Amino acid sequence: MEHDLLTGLRNRAGLAAAIATAEVHAVIAIDLDGFKDINDTLGHKVGDELLCALASRMEATIGAEGVLARADGDEFSVLVVDGDPNALAGELLTVCRHRIPLGDIDVSVGASIGVAFAESGVDATELIRRADLAMYEAKRTQVGVRRWSGQTRSASRKRISLSGDVERGCEEGEFELFFQPIIETESQNVVDAEGLLRWHHPQLGVLAPADFLQLVEGIGRRSTMDRLVFEQAAALASRLQPLDIGVSVDVSAGSLLRSSVPTMRSGVTMSCRSASPSK
């Protein structure tokens, strides 16, 4: 079977068949940002409707310039056979960001896009892999569109290495909340302490969430990380309670619905975000 049952687009097998017979200028890899939270909060039916609507819009945008495929879940690939791949990638990014009406609500997501240009001696499998690596870097750095290069390869090797370190970091207590004071302008009093997650990496120093949260998700340790954040926040909240100072942390809607947050704790305010915070 070479076609996706939900969208009617080519699947990975169909993508491989198409790339073997077409003169491909480039491959564009697309991953939707925030789609998991939509699935978790609004349900898989709405998620499926969103995927179909986006697939239709992307096909209309691509036209005769390429072939669109649903690679997996919320990931899509485009075989570019005509036109400017960079310009097309920018147009697809805009399409993904536009709001889509689904019943009585409007839904929108972002996208991270990678572009890999065909080169002599580079086969179809490697071209798709390069586009995927560029897409992962676009997602990590939140730049929207990233073109594959030798630097992308190096960054991806670093990401793979860090993936192995995350497990050790969770077990050895290398993740810690840093707290910054929130000051009321009029009184100049501290009214809240905002928790900012950091990783004390033994070789790379202190890393921010943008460097590791996706890796945490990838190895299935997000629930562990959520509990760590809220345990540390609750501990500080109990100490600050006599001073009437609150404690706040950021959390995704998906984490709340998965019940990975110990909500029985008092004194911690949760700020819900549609995507993982980068600070």
N, C-alpha and C positions, 0 to 999 in steps of 0.2 A: 504494500500500500504506500503510495507516494503523496497522498493528500491528507491534510488535517481534517478531522471529522467536524470540528466546531466551526472553523472559519472557511473551509473549502480551499485554503491556500495549500501550496506544496509544504510537505513536512521535511525533516532532515534528509530522508531518503530521496524525496523529490528534488531537494536542493542539490544533492550530489549528482543526480541524473542530469539536471539542467546545466550545471556547471561543466559537466563532461562534454556537452554538445554545443555550448554557446561560446562565442568569443567575448570573454568577460574582461572588462576594463578594471573593475574593482568590486570588492564585497563590502557592504555596509551591515554592521551588526547593531541591533537596537534592543535595549533593555528598558522596560518601563520603570519609572521611579514612583514609589508609593502605591503600586498595584496591590501588594500584599495587604496593606492596611485597608484598602477598599474591599477586598475579598473578606477580610476579617470583620469589618464593621457593617458592611451592607449585604454580604452574602455572596455565594458563588454565582448565583443567577445573574446578579448585577455585574459581577466581574466578567462573566461570559459575554453579556450584552456589550460591555465596554470593549472587550477584545474584538468582537465582530465589527463594531462601529469603527474602531480605530483601523482595523484591517481594511475596511472599505475606503476610508479616507486616505490611507497610505497608498492603496492601489491606484486611486484616482490621481494622486500627486505624482506617482512614479510613471504612470502611463506606459509609453513605449520605450522609456529609458532603461527599464530593467524588469526583473522578476522578483516578486515578493514571496517569502516563505515564512511560516511560523516555525521557528527552530525548536522552541520548547517553552511551555508555560507562558510567561509574558515576554519572551524573547523572539524577535523577528530578524530575518536576514534579507538583504536585497542583493541580487546579482545585477550589477550595473553594466549594461551592454551599449549604452549610448549616453551622450551628454556629459556634464561635469559632475563627478561623484561628490566633490566637496559642496557644491551648490545644492545638490539633491539632499545631502545629509542635513544641511541647514533647513531646507524646506520641511523635511520629515520631523525635525526637532520642533518646528513651529506647529505642525499638525498635531503632534502628541500633546502639546501644551494647551491646545484649544479646548474649551469646555464642551462636553457632549451631553445633550439632554437624554436622560433615561427615565421614562415615566414622569414622575412629578419632581424629579431632582436633576440638577446638573452636576456632572462629574468631570474632573480633570486630573491628569497625571503629568508627570514630567518624563523625560527620557534621557538615557545616557547612550551615546552613539560612537561606534568605532568605525574607522575607514581604513581598508588595506588595499593598495593598488597592486594590480597584477604585474609580475616581473618574470623575466625569462628564467626558467628553471624552478619556479615556484609552483607546486601542484595545487589542486583544488583544496585538499585537506589542510595544507599549510596556509593557504590564503584565508580560508575561513577561520583558522586558529588565530592568525594575526589580527583579523578584524575583531574577534572576541577579546583578545588581549587589550587592544586599543579601547574597546568598549568598557572593559573593567577599569582601565585607568581613567577614562572619562568619568565613570561613576565615583571612583575613589577621590578624584580631585574636583568633582562637581563642575566641570568645564563645559558640559553639554556634548561637544563633539571632539574627539581626539583621533588624529591620524597615526597609524602604526609607524614606528621607526625603531632603530636599534635601541634608543633610550627606553622605548616602551617595553622591549624585551627585558632590559635590566630592571626596570621598575616592577615588572611582573615576577621576576625571580625573587626580588625582595619581598613581594607580597606573599609568595608561596612559602618563603622561609619564615615570615612572620606568622603564618597560619599555624605552623608547628609550635611556635613559641607561645601562642595564646593559651593553649591547654596547660602548659607549664605555669604560665603567669596566673591563671585562675587558681591552680592548686597551691601556689607558693605565695599568694597574697600580694602580687605586684600591682594590682589595680586599686586605686584609692580616689576618694572624692576630695577635691580641693574646694574650699568654700570662699566665696567672695561676698562682702557685705553689700546689702541694698540699703541706701540711705534716703530718708525722706527729705525732700528739698527744703521744705519750710522749717522743720524743727532741727534738721541736721542729725537726727537720731537714726541709729541702725534699727531697721524694722524687719529685715529678713536676711537670710543667708542662702545664697544660691549654690547648689552643689554642682561642680564641674568634674566629670570623670577624667582621670589621667592614668596612664600606664607607665610605671617605673621599669622600663626595659633595661636589663643589665648591660647591654652593649650600646643601645641607641639613645639612651637617656629617657626623658619624659616625653611621651607621645600623647597627642590629642585624639579624641574619638574618630575624627576623619581618617586616621591612620589604622584603626583597628576594629571599629564596630561592625563593618561588613564581614570581617574575618570571623568575628564572634558569632554572627548569624550563620556563616557558612559551616561552622563545625557544630552547630546546634547548642551553643552555650549562652544564648541570649537570656534565657530564664535565670541561669546562674548569675549573670551579670546584673540583671534587674534586681535580684534579691540582695546582691552585694551593695548596690547603690542605695536601696531603701533601708537596709540594716544600718549602714553608716549614717544615712540622713536621720533615721529615727534616733540613733544614739546621740547625735548632736542636738536634735530637737528636745530630747529629755533634759539635757543640760541647760539649754537656753530658755526653757519654759518659764522659770521664775523671772526672767528678764523681759518677758513678753516679746520675744523675737522668734519669728517663724523660720522654717526651713523649707526650701522648694527645690524640686528636681524636675528635669524634663523626661518625658516618657512617651513612647508611641502608643497610638490607639490600639494597635495589635497586641502590645504587651498587656494592656489592661484587660482586653477581652480574653486573652489566653490565661488570665488569672496568674501570671508569673510574678505579680507584684503583691507583696504582703500588705494589703490594704487595711488590715486590722490595726496597724500601727497608727497612732495619732500624732499630730504635730508636723506632719509632712504634707506640703501642698504639691500636687502633681500638675504640671503644665503639659497638656497633650499636644503633640506635634504630628504632622502627617508624614514626616520622614525623620530619619535619625538625625539628631543634632550634631553639628560639626564643631561646636565650641568646647 
